[in-house]
Structures are given as structure tokens and as C-alpha cells.
């Protein structure tokens, strides 16, 4: 592949040399290399202001984040061969840590494959593409995955909101083999049936695996409330770990069907009850009914999807966590989670502190988790560290 040059302005290469992978349109010397000369998804040789090549980048001339480094060696563009190499490296990390073949196989920038996510469910792979650079080589991606893993089927779940940022079309298709609507998987020794074709994202959220492992040591004999439960990742595991009673709240009737299915699958069906509806309304109703719990898990969707949503999003985090604290017994545990990259860990803790003081409760941070090792953090890209799970004990004097 012959790549056209993409020249940077003076000193714009410093961040890239320090390890970052992103190039913004205002860093490009458009007088020398106009962005209009590139098509979305093309690859370019990135040059310093003096013309020294420093890597290969995928380019989208129509977005502020217009380039993503995919190779530091200008001899190697991102093709099937390099994809196979990168996927093998990614697999090596996961197979070293996880005895069962259920994990996030590829996590975008952190695995040097920006715009590509692959979740593995044993012989089935669910793929999400969020950049034009990956979209134009999707056939190579399929061939590379087949070569490395020899899966029974590959499913493209390319209908996420992130695709809109790059003006990518949305679709769901099976480019390889056959993938059923739901697949079995195991996490922390607990079995689940996962709706990969119609569920949220890829069908499962591997990113909170570590936090769910942590929680399992707290729930024996407890009454547990799982808010925003989805298919029961937290709640069913808590029941299996010895919780006396688990109550799952979600707005999706379909998700709650899977909660019951997964509870029965693990022999804890009689312990698990569900409530369909808005989480805020559900917590208000539970409080009015004087319901109290030993453990409350709050794992909402990202309330802050964009920086401009920060104020309203922080108010939502404050409100839902304060409502959750009201439902805790005098010596209870709140597991407060956030998947918003725009909410820093310290700010979430500030929100929890303020909520506890408003309720005249004492708060202790007793444990915390972030995403598992199958979601490695790129040290130069803080956006790759997005998961927070704070375990807070609340007491009343």
C-alpha cells in the first residue's frame, strides 16, 4: 500500500512521540498536506514539520480527531498480516489471565487497534467497529480473526452511537459462520446466557468482572439490590455467592427475562426477583415501601456521554446514589459505579461524600476496582481508563 504524507505543524509531534496515538485536525499542516486530499479510512505516513516520517495513521478528514497512529514503523501499514500479529499479542495477554475463553479480546487503542473492539464468547466473536479506518479493512479483520481463533461465527454489532461521530452506517450482520441470537458464557464460575444479537453493546459487559469478583466476598446472607441490572451480571453472581435475596431493577423487560433465565440456570431462581421500570422511580417506590438492603449496587449507563453533559450528569449520579443510600440498612454497603470517561474517580467520590453528609451518614471507602486486564489502559490515553467501582460502607451514629 502506498500512503500519502500527512504533515504536522511544528511541535505537534511531541505528544505522539510521548506515546499518544491521536492526531487532531488543528495539528495538521493543511497548507502542505490538505485534509481534503484524503478519503475517510485511508492510511497516511505521518511526518513532522520538517518532513521526518514517524508512523502510519488511519485518517478521517471529516472529524476533529482526524488521525490515529496504527504503526510506528512506516514500512508496515495496517493490513491482514499486521492485524494477525496484533490480535495474537492481544490474545496472549487474555489467555495468560483467564482460564476460560470469555473476555474482551481486543480493546481498541490499548491493543494498538484503534476503533476495534472484539468480545469473545468461546467459539463466537462479537465485533464493534467505530472508525472508518477499521471499516474499510473489515474483510481483513474477519480473515485475521478466523486465522487466529478459528471461530464458529463472527457477528458485527455495528450499530453503536460512536459510529455516528464518524458518519458510519449502522448495521448488524454475520460475516463469518453462524452466530445464534444468544450464546452461553461463564464469569467467576457462574453461567450466563447472553443476548449477543439484540442485547446492549456486544451483549455482555466484561469491564466490571473484577468488581463483581470483589462483591462476591461481601454478600453471603445479605439482602441485595442490583440497580440497572441488565441480564443479572451483578445480581445473579451475588445470589450464587450466597446472598439470601436479590432484587434486580432494569427498564428493559427483555433484560429481566434473562435475569430470571440466568438465575434458574445457576439454581438460584427462588432467590432472585425483578422490577421493570425507571431506576429512579423504582428506588423512590422501594423507599416509600420502607424496603432496606444490606448491599445496593448502582451501575448506570454513562450519564455523561459528552463534556457538555457534565453538570446534568453529575446531578444524576448524585441523585441516584443518594437514593441508593436511603435504602441501605444502618451498616450497609453501596457499590457505586460509573462507565463515563468524563467523570473522574475523585469526582465520583466527592459526589458520594456529599450525598452521605446530606443524609447525615458516615461514609468509608473500603475497596475499589477499575476495568479488568482484558481492558488494558493505554498510559498515554486517559480515555481508555473509564470504569470506576467504589465500595462504600455507610453507617449511622
C-alpha positions in Angstrom: 0.0 0.0 0.0 1.4 3.4 -1.0 0.4 6.0 1.6 0.3 9.8 1.0 2.1 12.0 3.6 0.2 13.8 6.4 2.5 16.6 7.7 2.1 18.0 11.2 2.6 21.6 12.3 5.7 22.5 14.3 5.9 20.7 17.7 2.7 18.8 17.0 4.6 15.5 17.0 5.6 15.8 20.7 2.5 14.2 22.1 2.8 11.3 19.5 6.5 10.8 20.4 5.5 10.5 24.0 3.2 7.6 23.2 -0.2 9.1 22.2 -1.9 7.8 19.1 -4.3 10.6 18.2 -3.9 13.4 15.8 -6.3 16.4 15.7 -7.2 18.3 12.6 -5.8 21.6 14.0 -2.4 19.9 14.3 -2.1 19.2 10.6 -0.2 21.5 8.3 -3.1 21.7 5.8 -1.1 24.2 3.6 1.3 21.4 2.8 -1.0 18.3 3.1 -4.7 19.4 2.9 -7.0 17.0 4.7 -9.4 17.4 1.7 -6.9 15.2 -0.2 -7.7 12.2 2.0 -10.7 9.8 1.9 -12.2 8.6 5.1 -10.4 5.4 6.2 -7.3 5.9 4.1 -3.8 5.4 5.7 -1.1 8.1 5.6 2.6 8.5 6.5 2.7 10.9 9.4 5.5 13.4 9.1 7.0 16.0 11.4 7.0 19.7 10.3 10.4 19.0 8.8 9.2 16.0 6.8 10.6 13.2 9.0 8.3 10.2 8.9 7.2 9.0 12.4 4.4 6.4 11.7 1.4 5.3 9.8 -2.1 6.6 10.7 -5.6 5.9 9.7 -7.3 9.2 8.6 -10.8 10.6 8.6 -10.6 14.1 7.2 -14.1 14.9 8.3 -13.6 14.7 12.1 -11.7 16.7 14.7 -9.9 13.6 15.7 -8.6 13.1 12.2 -5.8 10.5 12.6 -5.0 7.5 14.7 -1.5 6.0 14.7 -1.5 2.3 13.9 2.2 1.7 13.3 5.4 3.4 14.4 7.3 1.7 11.5 6.4 3.3 8.2 7.2 0.0 6.4 4.0 -1.6 7.9 0.5 -0.4 7.2 -2.4 -1.9 9.0 -3.3 -4.9 6.8 -4.3 -8.6 7.4 -0.7 -9.5 8.4 -0.4 -6.8 11.0 -3.9 -7.5 12.3 -3.0 -11.1 12.8 0.2 -10.1 14.7 -1.7 -7.6 16.9 -4.6 -10.0 17.6 -2.1 -12.7 18.6 -0.5 -10.3 21.1 -3.8 -9.3 22.5 -4.9 -13.0 22.8 -1.6 -13.8 24.6 -2.5 -11.4 27.5 -6.1 -12.7 27.9 -5.2 -16.4 27.7 -2.5 -15.8 30.4 -5.0 -14.4 32.8 -8.4 -16.0 32.1 -8.7 -19.8 32.1 -12.0 -19.7 30.2 -12.3 -18.2 26.7 -14.7 -15.4 27.7 -13.1 -11.9 27.6 -12.6 -8.8 25.6 -10.1 -9.9 23.1 -9.4 -6.5 21.5 -9.8 -3.2 23.3 -9.2 -0.5 20.7 -6.3 1.9 21.2 -4.9 -0.1 24.1 -4.3 -3.0 21.8 -2.9 -0.8 19.0 -6.1 -1.4 17.0 -8.0 2.0 17.4 -11.7 1.8 16.6 -11.9 -2.0 17.0 -13.5 -4.0 19.9 -13.8 -7.7 19.9 -15.6 -9.7 22.7 -15.0 -13.4 22.8 -17.6 -15.9 23.9 -15.7 -19.1 23.3 -16.3 -20.0 19.7 -18.2 -16.9 18.9 -16.8 -13.4 18.4 -18.8 -10.1 18.6 -17.1 -7.2 16.8 -17.7 -3.5 17.0 -16.1 -1.0 14.6 -16.2 2.7 15.4 -13.7 4.3 12.8 -13.6 4.5 9.1 -10.1 3.2 9.1 -11.3 -0.2 10.5 -14.4 -0.1 8.4 -12.5 -0.1 5.1 -10.5 -3.2 6.2 -13.3 -5.1 7.8 -12.8 -8.1 5.5 -9.1 -8.2 6.6 -10.4 -8.1 10.2 -12.6 -11.1 9.6 -9.8 -13.1 7.9 -7.4 -12.2 10.7 -9.8 -13.3 13.4 -10.5 -16.6 11.6 -6.8 -17.3 11.2 -6.0 -16.6 14.9 -9.1 -18.2 16.6 -10.9 -20.3 14.0 -14.3 -19.3 15.5 -17.7 -20.9 14.7 -19.1 -17.5 13.9 -18.4 -13.7 13.9 -21.1 -11.1 14.5 -20.7 -7.5 13.6 -22.7 -5.3 16.1 -22.0 -2.1 14.2 -24.9 -0.1 15.5 -23.4 1.9 18.3 -23.7 5.6 18.9 -20.0 6.0 18.4 -20.3 5.3 14.7 -22.4 8.4 14.2 -19.3 10.5 15.2 -17.6 9.3 12.0 -20.7 9.2 9.9 -20.5 5.4 9.6 -23.6 3.4 8.5 -25.2 1.2 11.2 -25.8 -2.5 10.6 -25.8 -5.9 12.2 -24.5 -8.8 10.2 -22.7 -12.1 10.3 -19.7 -12.0 8.0 -18.4 -15.4 9.1 -20.1 -18.7 10.0 -23.2 -18.6 12.1 -24.0 -16.8 15.4 -27.2 -17.6 17.4 -29.2 -14.9 19.0 -27.9 -15.9 22.4 -24.7 -17.6 23.5 -23.5 -19.2 26.7 -20.7 -17.8 28.7 -19.1 -18.1 32.2 -17.8 -15.4 34.6 -16.4 -16.1 38.0 -17.7 -19.7 37.8 -21.2 -18.5 37.1 -23.0 -19.4 33.9 -25.0 -17.0 31.8 -27.0 -16.9 28.6 -26.1 -13.6 26.8 -28.2 -11.9 24.0 -25.4 -11.0 21.6 -27.6 -10.0 18.7 -30.2 -7.8 20.4 -28.6 -7.1 23.8 -26.7 -4.0 24.8 -23.4 -3.3 23.2 -21.8 -6.7 22.5 -24.4 -8.5 24.7 -22.2 -8.5 27.9 -20.1 -6.1 30.0 -16.8 -7.8 30.7 -15.4 -4.5 32.1 -16.8 -5.0 35.6 -15.5 -8.5 36.1 -13.0 -7.6 38.8 -15.6 -5.6 40.7 -18.1 -8.5 40.6 -15.4 -10.7 41.9 -14.8 -8.3 44.8 -18.5 -8.1 45.5 -18.9 -11.9 45.9 -16.9 -11.7 49.1 -19.4 -9.3 50.7 -22.8 -10.8 50.0 -23.2 -14.0 52.0 -26.5 -13.9 53.8 -27.2 -10.4 52.5 -30.3 -8.8 51.0 -29.0 -7.3 47.7 -30.4 -4.6 45.4 -29.0 -4.5 41.8 -30.0 -1.3 40.1 -29.6 -1.1 36.3 -29.2 -4.9 36.4 -29.3 -5.7 32.7 -29.2 -9.5 32.4 -28.0 -10.1 36.0 -24.2 -9.9 35.9 -24.1 -8.5 39.4 -27.3 -9.8 40.9 -27.1 -13.4 39.7 -23.5 -13.7 40.8 -24.4 -12.3 44.2 -27.2 -14.9 44.6 -24.8 -17.7 43.6 -22.2 -16.3 46.1 -24.6 -16.7 48.9 -26.9 -13.7 49.1 -30.2 -14.5 50.8 -32.3 -12.4 48.5 -31.5 -10.4 45.3 -33.8 -7.7 43.7 -32.9 -6.7 40.1 -34.1 -3.4 38.7 -34.0 -2.6 34.9 -36.1 -0.7 32.4 -35.9 -3.5 29.8 -38.4 -6.3 30.1 -36.2 -8.4 27.8 -33.1 -7.9 30.0 -35.1 -9.0 33.1 -36.3 -12.2 31.2 -32.6 -13.0 31.0 -32.1 -12.3 34.7 -34.7 -15.0 35.5 -33.2 -17.3 32.9 -29.7 -16.9 34.3 -30.9 -17.3 37.9 -32.6 -20.6 37.0 -29.5 -21.7 35.1 -27.5 -21.4 38.3 -30.1 -22.9 40.6 -30.8 -19.6 42.4 -34.1 -18.8 40.8 -36.0 -18.6 44.1 -33.6 -16.0 45.4 -34.0 -13.5 42.6 -36.9 -11.1 42.0 -37.1 -8.3 39.4 -38.7 -4.9 38.9 -39.2 -3.4 35.4 -39.2 0.3 35.2 -37.2 3.5 35.6 -34.5 3.2 38.2 -35.2 6.5 39.9 -38.9 5.7 40.2 -38.1 2.2 41.4 -35.8 3.4 44.2 -38.4 6.0 45.2 -41.1 3.3 45.4 -38.8 1.0 47.4 -38.1 3.8 49.9 -41.8 4.6 50.3 -42.3 0.9 51.0 -39.7 1.0 53.7 -37.5 -1.6 52.0 -34.0 -1.9 53.2 -30.9 -3.7 51.9 -27.5 -4.8 53.1 -25.9 -4.2 49.7 -27.0 -1.8 46.9 -25.2 -1.9 43.5 -25.7 1.1 41.3 -24.2 0.5 37.8 -25.9 3.0 35.5 -25.2 3.8 31.8 -22.9 6.8 31.2 -24.8 9.8 32.5 -22.0 12.0 31.0 -21.5 11.0 27.4 -20.0 14.3 26.4 -18.2 17.0 28.4 -21.1 19.4 27.9 -23.3 16.9 29.8 -21.1 17.1 32.9 -23.3 19.3 35.1 -26.6 17.4 34.4 -24.7 14.1 34.5 -23.1 14.8 37.9 -26.6 15.7 39.3 -27.9 12.4 38.0 -25.0 10.5 39.7 -25.7 12.4 43.0 -29.4 11.8 42.9 -29.2 8.0 42.1 -26.5 7.4 44.7 -28.3 9.4 47.4 -31.5 7.4 46.7 -29.5 4.2 47.0 -28.0 5.2 50.3 -31.5 5.8 51.7 -32.3 2.2 51.0 -29.3 0.8 52.9 -29.5 -0.6 56.4 -27.7 1.2 59.2 -24.4 -0.6 58.3 -24.7 -1.2 54.6 -22.5 -1.4 51.5 -23.0 0.8 48.4 -21.2 -0.3 45.2 -21.3 2.9 43.1 -20.1 2.5 39.5 -19.5 4.8 36.6 -18.6 4.0 33.0 -18.3 7.6 32.0 -14.8 8.7 31.0 -15.8 12.3 31.7 -16.4 11.5 35.4 -13.1 11.1 37.2 -12.8 8.8 40.1 -12.1 11.6 42.6 -15.2 13.5 41.4 -17.4 10.4 41.9 -16.0 10.1 45.4 -16.8 13.7 46.1 -20.4 13.1 44.9 -20.7 10.1 47.3 -19.3 12.1 50.2 -21.7 15.0 49.6 -24.6 12.6 49.4 -23.7 10.8 52.6 -23.3 14.1 54.5 -26.7 15.3 53.2 -28.2 12.1 54.7 -26.2 12.5 57.9 -24.4 9.3 57.3 -20.7 8.4 57.7 -19.0 7.0 54.6 -16.0 4.8 54.4 -14.3 3.8 51.1 -13.4 0.1 51.8 -12.5 -1.1 48.3 -12.4 0.0 44.7 -12.0 -1.6 41.3 -11.4 -0.5 37.7 -11.7 -2.4 34.5 -10.1 -5.8 34.2 -6.9 -6.7 32.5 -8.8 -7.5 29.2 -9.5 -3.7 29.1 -5.8 -2.6 29.5 -5.2 1.1 30.0 -3.0 2.9 27.5 -0.7 5.1 29.7 -0.8 8.0 27.2 -4.5 7.9 26.7 -6.5 8.5 29.9 -9.8 8.0 28.0 -9.0 4.3 28.0 -9.4 4.2 31.8 -13.2 4.7 32.2 -14.5 2.2 34.7 -14.9 3.1 38.4 -16.4 0.9 41.1 -16.3 2.3 44.6 -17.3 0.1 47.5 -18.5 2.4 50.3 -19.7 1.4 53.7 -22.3 3.7 55.2 -23.1 3.9 58.9 -25.4 5.9 61.1 -24.3 7.1 64.5 
